[in-house]
C-alpha cells in the first residue's frame, strides 16, 4: 500500500455565491457549497480516507471549499478511482437537490434544466505520495502546486444554449422559470403563476441554478427558510434605520501558516489548527444572530466570515469576533504573535443591489490586507450612500494607545449620537483641507487636530450636557484614530466623514 496526501475542492465559488439579489440568495449559495463539501468529506471517510482538514463535525454548518486527507491505495489507478468516486458523489448530491426542488413544484426535469444543473459543478483534486512524516511537507507543497496546475489547465464543459432571455442572476444561463411568460423565453420554460414572491418575484426570470438556490428549503434539510432580509437586519436596533453593514473578514497569513517551514511536525500542527478553526466556526453564529439583535451569519468558516449587521452593533460585534478569533485560534506558541484578520466593512442602503455591496466588501477586504504595505490586521470601511457617493478609509484594528480600534470607533459615534453633536464638522474640515493642501504631510495631523477642536467647540449641545467633557472625549478619540491613520490626508478626512455619516444614520444631529 502507498500513502498519498490528497487535496480536493469544488467550484465555482465566488461567482456562485455572488449571484444574489436577496440576502437569502447569498446565504443559500454559501449553505449549498458548505453542504456539498460536508458530504464530500463524509464520502471520503467512507472510502477509507483520514481527514486532516477541515475537522468534521456533524453539527457544523459552514465548511470551507477545500479538504485534505491521507489515503492508502495500491497504485495510482486506485487513487484516480477514489477521486472519480468523490466527484460522482458530489455531483449526485447536487443533482438530487435540484430534483427535490422540482418535485416540490410537481415538475419534471427538461433537457434544458438538466443541462444547466449538470454543467455547474467543477471538481479539482491533486495528490502526492509520501513515505513518512519527514516527507509530508514536500508532499503538501507538491499538492499545492499540482492543484494550481489543475485549475489552470481545467477543461470547461460546454454550455451551448439557444438564444433567449437570460437568467437575471446568472447571465450565462437561459431563463427557465417565471410567474408569467416573458418575451424571448425559450419553449419549455416553467411558468409558475402561483409562486410566492419569496421564491419568484412577479417580473423575475431565473435559470435552473438560481431557482434551485431560491427554493433550497425544499431540496436540503437544515436550510434556514426564515433567513432575514437586509431590511430586517437594518431595523434590528431601531425601526427607522435604512442602512446596514455587510462584513467580511479573512485570517491573515493562514495559508502561509499551514505550510510553515518553521514548524517541525507539520501534519500534527495542521490537525491541531483545524480543530481550533472548527471551534472558532462554532462560536461565530452564537455571537452574531437575530435573537441577540446584532445581525446574522451568512458563512462562518472559523478563520473567515461573512455576515450582515445593524449599524448600532457592527463595531462592537466585530470587536467581539476579533477577540474570540484570537483567543480560540491561539497560534502564539508557534509564531510568537497573536492571530489576526483583515476585514472589509460596507455600509449600504437597503435598496442598494446586494451584488454591488458584496463586490465592494471584497474590495474593502483586499485593501485592508494591503494596509501599510501589507501589515494587515486592519479594516477598510466603505460607505455606499444612497445618493451614489462613496467614501472609503482603512485603519489598523490596534491603536498605539493599546485600545481596540473598533470599540473606540463605536464609542466615538455613540458620543456624537447621544449628545446630539452636529456632524457638520466633517464637511467643514473636508472643505477646508482639500482646498488648502494638495499633498500629504505629517504636519497636517496636528493642524487637523487643532481644527477639529476649534470647530467642535462652536457646536451647541443640549442643556445639561457637559460641553467640555463631551468635546474633550470626541477630540481624544479622533486624535487617537488620526495618529494611526497614516500620512495620507484624504484617508483621515474620509475617516471623519464616515464617522459623521454613521452618526447621522443612527439618529445623530445633522
WORA-V901075 format. One record per backbone hydrogen bond with DSSP energy under -1.0 kcal/mol. NH is the residue of the N-H (numbers start at 1). CO is the residue of the C=O. E is the energy in kcal/mol with one decimal. If there is no record, write none. Layout:
nh=NH co=CO e=E
nh=NH co=CO e=E
//
This chain:
nh=2 co=73 e=-3.4
nh=4 co=71 e=-2.3
nh=5 co=128 e=-2.8
nh=6 co=69 e=-3.6
nh=7 co=126 e=-2.8
nh=8 co=67 e=-2.1
nh=9 co=124 e=-2.3
nh=11 co=122 e=-2.3
nh=17 co=13 e=-2.5
nh=18 co=14 e=-2.9
nh=19 co=15 e=-1.2
nh=20 co=18 e=-2.3
nh=26 co=22 e=-1.6
nh=27 co=23 e=-2.4
nh=28 co=24 e=-2.7
nh=29 co=25 e=-2.4
nh=30 co=26 e=-1.9
nh=31 co=27 e=-3.2
nh=32 co=28 e=-2.7
nh=33 co=29 e=-1.9
nh=34 co=30 e=-2.1
nh=35 co=31 e=-2.7
nh=36 co=32 e=-2.6
nh=37 co=33 e=-2.3
nh=38 co=34 e=-2.6
nh=39 co=35 e=-2.1
nh=40 co=36 e=-1.8
nh=41 co=37 e=-2.2
nh=42 co=38 e=-1.9
nh=43 co=39 e=-2.2
nh=44 co=40 e=-2.1
nh=45 co=41 e=-2.2
nh=46 co=42 e=-2.1
nh=47 co=43 e=-1.6
nh=48 co=45 e=-1.7
nh=49 co=44 e=-2.6
nh=50 co=70 e=-2.8
nh=52 co=68 e=-2.8
nh=53 co=68 e=-1.7
nh=60 co=57 e=-1.3
nh=66 co=64 e=-1.5
nh=67 co=8 e=-2.0
nh=68 co=53 e=-3.2
nh=69 co=6 e=-2.5
nh=70 co=50 e=-2.3
nh=71 co=4 e=-2.2
nh=73 co=2 e=-2.1
nh=79 co=75 e=-1.6
nh=80 co=76 e=-2.3
nh=81 co=77 e=-2.0
nh=82 co=78 e=-2.1
nh=83 co=79 e=-2.0
nh=84 co=80 e=-2.3
nh=85 co=81 e=-2.0
nh=86 co=82 e=-1.8
nh=87 co=83 e=-2.4
nh=88 co=84 e=-2.5
nh=89 co=85 e=-2.1
nh=90 co=86 e=-2.4
nh=91 co=87 e=-2.0
nh=92 co=88 e=-1.8
nh=93 co=89 e=-2.2
nh=94 co=90 e=-1.9
nh=95 co=91 e=-2.2
nh=96 co=92 e=-2.5
nh=97 co=93 e=-2.0
nh=98 co=94 e=-2.2
nh=99 co=95 e=-2.3
nh=100 co=96 e=-2.2
nh=101 co=97 e=-1.8
nh=102 co=98 e=-1.9
nh=103 co=99 e=-2.5
nh=104 co=100 e=-1.7
nh=105 co=101 e=-1.2
nh=106 co=103 e=-1.5
nh=107 co=102 e=-2.5
nh=114 co=110 e=-2.6
nh=115 co=111 e=-2.1
nh=116 co=112 e=-1.8
nh=117 co=113 e=-2.0
nh=118 co=114 e=-3.0
nh=119 co=115 e=-1.7
nh=120 co=117 e=-1.2
nh=122 co=11 e=-2.3
nh=124 co=9 e=-2.8
nh=126 co=7 e=-2.4
nh=128 co=5 e=-1.7
nh=130 co=3 e=-2.1
nh=135 co=132 e=-1.1
nh=136 co=133 e=-1.1
nh=139 co=135 e=-1.8
nh=140 co=136 e=-2.7
nh=141 co=137 e=-2.4
nh=142 co=138 e=-2.0
nh=143 co=139 e=-2.3
nh=144 co=140 e=-1.8
nh=145 co=141 e=-1.9
nh=146 co=142 e=-2.6
nh=147 co=143 e=-2.5
nh=148 co=144 e=-1.9
nh=149 co=145 e=-2.0
nh=150 co=146 e=-2.5
nh=151 co=147 e=-2.1
nh=152 co=148 e=-1.8
nh=153 co=149 e=-2.4
nh=165 co=184 e=-2.7
nh=167 co=173 e=-2.9
nh=168 co=205 e=-2.4
nh=173 co=170 e=-2.1
nh=175 co=165 e=-3.0
nh=176 co=206 e=-2.7
nh=177 co=206 e=-2.3
nh=178 co=190 e=-1.6
nh=185 co=182 e=-1.6
nh=189 co=186 e=-1.2
nh=190 co=176 e=-3.3
nh=192 co=178 e=-3.0
nh=195 co=192 e=-1.6
nh=199 co=196 e=-1.3
nh=200 co=196 e=-2.3
nh=204 co=201 e=-1.4
nh=206 co=177 e=-2.2
nh=211 co=207 e=-2.2
nh=212 co=208 e=-2.3
nh=213 co=209 e=-2.2
nh=214 co=210 e=-2.2
nh=215 co=211 e=-1.7
nh=216 co=213 e=-1.4
nh=218 co=215 e=-2.1
nh=219 co=216 e=-1.5
nh=220 co=216 e=-2.1
nh=225 co=223 e=-1.1
nh=227 co=224 e=-1.0
nh=233 co=229 e=-1.9
nh=234 co=230 e=-2.6
nh=235 co=231 e=-1.3
nh=236 co=233 e=-1.4
nh=241 co=238 e=-1.2
nh=244 co=348 e=-2.2
nh=245 co=309 e=-3.0
nh=246 co=346 e=-2.8
nh=247 co=307 e=-3.1
nh=248 co=344 e=-2.3
nh=249 co=305 e=-1.8
nh=250 co=342 e=-2.0
nh=251 co=303 e=-2.8
nh=252 co=340 e=-2.9
nh=257 co=253 e=-2.1
nh=258 co=254 e=-2.1
nh=260 co=257 e=-1.4
nh=266 co=264 e=-1.3
nh=269 co=265 e=-2.2
nh=270 co=266 e=-2.6
nh=271 co=267 e=-1.9
nh=272 co=268 e=-2.2
nh=273 co=269 e=-2.9
nh=274 co=270 e=-2.2
nh=275 co=271 e=-1.7
nh=276 co=272 e=-1.9
nh=277 co=273 e=-2.5
nh=278 co=274 e=-2.0
nh=279 co=275 e=-2.0
nh=280 co=276 e=-2.2
nh=281 co=277 e=-2.3
nh=282 co=278 e=-1.8
nh=283 co=279 e=-1.4
nh=284 co=280 e=-1.5
nh=287 co=283 e=-1.1
nh=288 co=284 e=-1.6
nh=294 co=289 e=-1.4
nh=296 co=308 e=-2.7
nh=298 co=306 e=-2.6
nh=299 co=306 e=-2.4
nh=301 co=304 e=-1.7
nh=302 co=304 e=-1.0
nh=305 co=249 e=-2.3
nh=306 co=299 e=-2.5
nh=307 co=247 e=-2.4
nh=308 co=296 e=-2.1
nh=309 co=245 e=-3.0
nh=310 co=294 e=-1.7
nh=313 co=310 e=-1.0
nh=314 co=310 e=-1.2
nh=317 co=313 e=-2.8
nh=318 co=314 e=-2.2
nh=319 co=315 e=-1.9
nh=320 co=316 e=-2.2
nh=321 co=317 e=-2.4
nh=322 co=318 e=-2.2
nh=323 co=319 e=-2.3
nh=324 co=320 e=-2.5
nh=325 co=321 e=-2.6
nh=326 co=322 e=-2.2
nh=327 co=323 e=-2.2
nh=328 co=324 e=-2.8
nh=329 co=325 e=-2.4
nh=330 co=328 e=-1.4
nh=334 co=331 e=-1.6
nh=335 co=331 e=-2.4
nh=336 co=332 e=-2.5
nh=342 co=250 e=-2.1
nh=343 co=378 e=-2.2
nh=344 co=248 e=-3.3
nh=345 co=380 e=-2.8
nh=346 co=246 e=-2.5
nh=347 co=382 e=-2.8
nh=348 co=244 e=-2.4
nh=350 co=242 e=-2.4
nh=352 co=349 e=-1.9
nh=357 co=353 e=-1.8
nh=358 co=354 e=-2.7
nh=359 co=355 e=-1.9
nh=360 co=356 e=-2.1
nh=361 co=357 e=-2.0
nh=362 co=358 e=-2.1
nh=363 co=359 e=-2.0
nh=364 co=360 e=-2.5
nh=365 co=361 e=-2.2
nh=366 co=362 e=-2.0
nh=367 co=363 e=-2.2
nh=368 co=364 e=-2.2
nh=369 co=365 e=-2.0
nh=370 co=366 e=-1.3
nh=371 co=368 e=-1.1
nh=375 co=371 e=-1.7
nh=379 co=395 e=-2.7
nh=380 co=343 e=-2.0
nh=381 co=393 e=-2.7
nh=382 co=345 e=-3.2
nh=383 co=391 e=-3.0
nh=384 co=347 e=-3.1
nh=385 co=389 e=-2.4
nh=388 co=385 e=-2.0
nh=391 co=383 e=-1.8
nh=393 co=381 e=-2.0
nh=395 co=379 e=-2.4
nh=397 co=377 e=-2.3
nh=399 co=403 e=-1.2
nh=402 co=399 e=-2.0
nh=405 co=397 e=-2.8
nh=408 co=404 e=-2.3
nh=409 co=405 e=-2.1
nh=410 co=406 e=-2.3
nh=411 co=407 e=-2.8
nh=412 co=408 e=-2.4
nh=413 co=409 e=-2.2
nh=414 co=410 e=-2.8
nh=415 co=411 e=-2.6
nh=416 co=412 e=-1.9
nh=417 co=413 e=-2.5
nh=418 co=414 e=-2.9
nh=419 co=415 e=-1.6
nh=420 co=417 e=-1.3
nh=421 co=416 e=-2.1
nh=426 co=423 e=-1.2
nh=428 co=424 e=-2.3
nh=429 co=425 e=-2.5
nh=430 co=426 e=-2.2
nh=431 co=427 e=-2.4
nh=432 co=428 e=-2.5
nh=433 co=429 e=-2.7
nh=434 co=430 e=-2.0
nh=435 co=431 e=-1.2
nh=436 co=432 e=-1.7
nh=437 co=433 e=-2.6
nh=444 co=441 e=-1.5
nh=445 co=442 e=-1.5
nh=447 co=443 e=-1.7
nh=448 co=444 e=-2.9
nh=449 co=445 e=-2.4
nh=450 co=446 e=-2.0
nh=451 co=447 e=-2.1
nh=452 co=448 e=-2.6
nh=453 co=449 e=-2.0
nh=454 co=450 e=-2.2
nh=455 co=451 e=-2.5
nh=456 co=452 e=-2.4
nh=457 co=453 e=-2.0
nh=458 co=455 e=-1.1
nh=459 co=456 e=-1.7
nh=465 co=462 e=-1.6
nh=467 co=465 e=-1.0
nh=470 co=466 e=-2.6
nh=471 co=467 e=-2.7
nh=472 co=468 e=-1.9
nh=473 co=469 e=-2.7
nh=474 co=470 e=-2.5
nh=475 co=471 e=-2.7
nh=476 co=472 e=-2.3
nh=477 co=473 e=-2.3
nh=478 co=474 e=-2.6
nh=479 co=475 e=-2.6
nh=480 co=476 e=-2.0
nh=481 co=477 e=-1.9
nh=482 co=478 e=-2.7
nh=483 co=479 e=-2.3
nh=485 co=482 e=-1.6
nh=492 co=488 e=-1.4
nh=493 co=489 e=-2.3
nh=494 co=490 e=-2.5
nh=495 co=491 e=-1.7
nh=496 co=492 e=-1.9
nh=497 co=493 e=-2.3
nh=498 co=494 e=-2.4
nh=499 co=495 e=-2.3
nh=500 co=496 e=-2.2
nh=501 co=497 e=-2.3
nh=502 co=498 e=-2.5
nh=503 co=499 e=-2.2
nh=504 co=500 e=-2.2
nh=505 co=501 e=-2.3
nh=506 co=502 e=-1.7
nh=507 co=504 e=-1.7
nh=508 co=503 e=-2.8
//
